[in-house]
Amino acid sequence: MQGGGIAGAAGGWVLGTFALYLVVLIGIGLWASRFMDSVGDYVIGGRQIGPVVTGFSERASEMSGWLTLGVPADAYGTGIMAFLNGLGMIPADLFAWAGIAKRLRKYTELVRSVTLPTFFETRLGDDTGAVKAVSAVVLMLFEGGYVGAQIVAAGTLLQILTGIEPWIGIVGGGVIVIGYTFLGGYFAVAWSDYFQGAIILAAFIVLPVLAFADMGLPFEAVAAAAGDSATSITAGMAGWTAVFGVISYAAIGLGVPGNPHIMVRFMGIDKVRNVRLAALVAQLFMFVAYIGAALVGLYAIATFGDGALADPDNAMPRLTLELLPGAVAGIVLAAALAAMMSSADSQLLVATSAVVEDVYHGFLDRDATQKELVRYSRYVTFGLGAASVAFAFIAQDTPIYTLVLDYAWGGLGAAIGPTVIATLWWKRVTAKGSVASMLVGTTTMVLWTQLSTVLGWVGAMPPESSAFWYGLVTVYGLFPAFILSTLTLVVVSLLTEPPENVDEHFDAFDKPLSAIVSADDTAGTPEYVADGGTSVDDVGAAEATDTSPKVLTEADNIRAHVAASGYWEDDD
């Protein structure tokens, strides 16, 4: 121990609750391991995850330590401007559910792909392998770093709360994440995210309600403690400084379509018609959680005073310990750890799929069986997880939110996001345009993050008095990176040859999958397999198909036949 943490006597409850929580996660992994018959089961859960679990999982997988520690810390440091964290994220996530989820769910089943790189390759008609290779490398690099960043956050929080050595938290958190992802794949990840998401949501409802009951609304107390700037939506900034400050908050949402651990939730939902319910669950979760997290930071100002906390990241843990008895505080503080775990497991699974499905199966062994691919997926999960733990040791002194927002989240958003949107909505997009976009997005995000440092070295950094140029240089890098990546995608695509037979695929977006099932297959196996549709016999009659579990032998065929005539009728 390092002399005890801020939890004091509650530290035992924190450790005990966290230990119990980890036991539950391993139990989920063991339970889910029974369903791992194919690589599709391992990567996207065989497209059998219901809407409520999917909605919770989609949000829990993204929010991570950024929501539980970062947003309260941001509110403690800037005041009500922290509410703008939802300015970009809430509309962006709503757009993703409305404009991406159904199309991606249908299209990836029609072209029989379980990962984004494989989907890109098929949709763009790329027989060179360039799109799959570049996108797989991007995913491995950024998602692997993402896992390490979350493990760093978990170890740091355990040190803050209990005084435990950081390496113990890093190793313990890494072992648990690797363990239940190794055992249960997407089933374990989705259900653990559901469990973790419930804890997170409860924490950010309970804390503001208790604080409100004790002191009412926090705004007057915040203004008295921190000044009028803390109750200004621009934190007292004006002109271009305020404009670029708001843009930086809004630009965080640009990362949503490019982060595969979010997109895979759309691919794994059981029925397309359930997308609406899942979206409602996710949006309610997000709205309540972001408002609750910002209120926690404001109540921390009102309770402890401005600048009283040496580390703003302590705002949420300190307020929890102030308002709740030790046992309950231990449960609530496990929510922060839960958020970090829920992001790490999702990102580890995406990185695994990039290695096994896109690199190994896509390039090295196209004839690998499903059992072999599941076995290799587990090996790779272990290997990448161990590498992420090693990275966590190296990067444990780097701010977690620098690692997450500036590199992992931003890099994926700039590199992958434009291609995800274009492949689903623009027929003219090409493989060369996609590759160029990924390279430009990745490069711009990394370089822009370091731009102010480099300009400072050479004495060319604009002074703060030059509000426009200073704001442009210091704006969140995802804003320029996403714009340049998108422009590159459009220009290069218009200058290169588009793929063939795109029209017939786009026609599927406006039809239920059951309407696309081939009526010409007298053997009873449709050309396209609709997870919620019916097969059609040789005289045109719909017939129910076998729904019993089975081992699949095609690498990208998730499920063959499912019953229920009229299953898709309300899917429009």
URZI-V603310 format. One record per backbone hydrogen bond with DSSP energy under -0.5 kcal/mol. NH is the residue of the N-H (numbers start at 1). CO is the residue of the C=O. If there is no record, write none. Layout:
NH_CO, NH_CO
This chain:
2_163, 6_160, 7_161, 8_5, 10_7, 11_8, 12_9, 14_10, 15_11, 16_12, 17_13, 18_14, 19_15, 20_16, 21_17, 22_18, 23_19, 24_20, 25_21, 26_22, 27_23, 28_24, 29_25, 30_26, 31_27, 32_28, 33_29, 34_31, 35_32, 36_33, 37_35, 42_38, 43_39, 44_40, 45_41, 46_40, 47_44, 48_45, 49_268, 54_50, 55_51, 56_52, 57_53, 58_54, 59_55, 60_56, 61_57, 62_58, 62_59, 63_59, 64_60, 66_63, 67_63, 67_64, 68_64, 69_65, 70_65, 71_66, 72_67, 73_69, 74_70, 75_71, 76_72, 77_73, 78_74, 79_75, 80_230, 82_79, 83_80, 84_81, 85_82, 86_83, 87_84, 88_84, 89_85, 90_86, 91_86, 92_88, 93_89, 94_90, 95_91, 96_92, 97_93, 98_94, 99_95, 100_96, 101_96, 102_97, 104_100, 105_101, 106_102, 107_103, 108_104, 109_105, 110_106, 111_107, 112_109, 113_108, 119_115, 120_116, 121_117, 122_118, 123_119, 124_120, 125_122, 126_121, 127_125, 133_129, 134_130, 135_131, 136_132, 137_133, 138_134, 139_135, 140_136, 141_137, 142_138, 143_139, 144_139, 144_140, 145_141, 146_142, 147_143, 148_144, 149_145, 150_146, 151_147, 152_148, 153_149, 154_150, 155_151, 156_152, 157_153, 158_154, 159_155, 160_156, 161_157, 162_158, 163_158, 163_159, 164_158, 168_165, 169_165, 170_166, 171_167, 172_168, 173_169, 174_170, 175_171, 176_172, 177_173, 178_174, 179_175, 180_176, 181_177, 182_178, 183_179, 184_180, 185_181, 186_42, 187_184, 188_184, 189_185, 190_186, 191_187, 192_188, 193_189, 194_190, 195_191, 196_192, 197_193, 198_194, 199_195, 200_196, 201_197, 202_198, 203_199, 204_200, 205_201, 205_202, 206_202, 207_203, 209_205, 210_206, 211_207, 212_208, 213_209, 214_210, 215_211, 216_212, 222_218, 223_219, 224_220, 225_221, 226_222, 227_223, 230_227, 231_228, 232_229, 235_232, 237_234, 241_238, 242_238, 243_239, 244_240, 245_241, 246_242, 247_243, 248_244, 249_245, 250_246, 251_247, 252_248, 252_249, 253_250, 254_251, 255_252, 256_253, 259_255, 259_256, 260_258, 262_259, 263_259, 264_260, 265_262, 266_262, 266_263, 267_263, 268_264, 269_265, 270_49, 274_271, 275_272, 278_274, 279_275, 280_276, 281_277, 282_278, 283_279, 284_280, 285_281, 286_282, 287_283, 288_284, 289_285, 290_286, 291_287, 292_288, 293_289, 294_290, 295_291, 296_292, 297_293, 298_294, 299_295, 300_296, 301_297, 302_298, 303_299, 304_300, 305_300, 305_301, 308_305, 310_308, 312_310, 314_311, 315_312, 318_314, 319_315, 320_316, 321_317, 322_318, 323_319, 324_320, 329_325, 330_326, 331_327, 332_328, 333_329, 334_330, 335_332, 336_332, 336_333, 337_333, 338_334, 339_335, 340_336, 341_337, 342_338, 343_339, 344_340, 345_341, 346_342, 347_343, 348_344, 349_345, 350_346, 351_347, 352_348, 353_349, 354_350, 355_351, 356_352, 357_353, 358_353, 359_354, 360_355, 361_356, 363_359, 364_359, 364_360, 365_360, 368_365, 373_369, 374_370, 375_371, 376_372, 377_373, 378_374, 379_375, 380_376, 381_377, 382_378, 383_379, 384_380, 385_381, 386_382, 387_383, 388_384, 389_385, 390_386, 391_387, 392_388, 393_389, 394_390, 395_391, 396_393, 398_395, 402_399, 403_399, 404_400, 405_401, 406_401, 406_402, 407_402, 407_403, 408_403, 409_404, 410_404, 410_405, 411_407, 412_408, 413_409, 414_410, 415_411, 416_412, 417_412, 417_413, 420_416, 421_417, 422_418, 423_419, 424_420, 424_421, 425_421, 426_422, 427_425, 429_426, 434_430, 435_431, 436_432, 437_433, 438_434, 439_435, 440_436, 441_437, 442_438, 443_439, 444_440, 445_441, 446_442, 447_443, 448_444, 449_445, 450_446, 450_447, 451_447, 451_448, 452_448, 454_450, 455_451, 456_452, 457_453, 458_454, 459_456, 460_455, 461_455, 466_463, 467_465, 470_466, 471_467, 472_468, 473_469, 474_470, 475_471, 479_476, 480_476, 481_477, 482_478, 483_479, 484_480, 485_481, 486_482, 487_483, 488_484, 489_485, 490_486, 491_487, 492_488, 493_489, 494_490, 495_491, 496_492, 496_493, 499_429, 505_501, 506_502, 507_503, 508_504, 508_505, 509_506, 510_507, 511_508, 515_512, 516_513, 517_513, 517_514, 522_520, 524_521, 526_524, 530_528, 531_529, 533_530, 535_543, 537_541, 540_537, 543_535, 557_554, 558_556, 567_564, 569_566, 571_568, 572_570
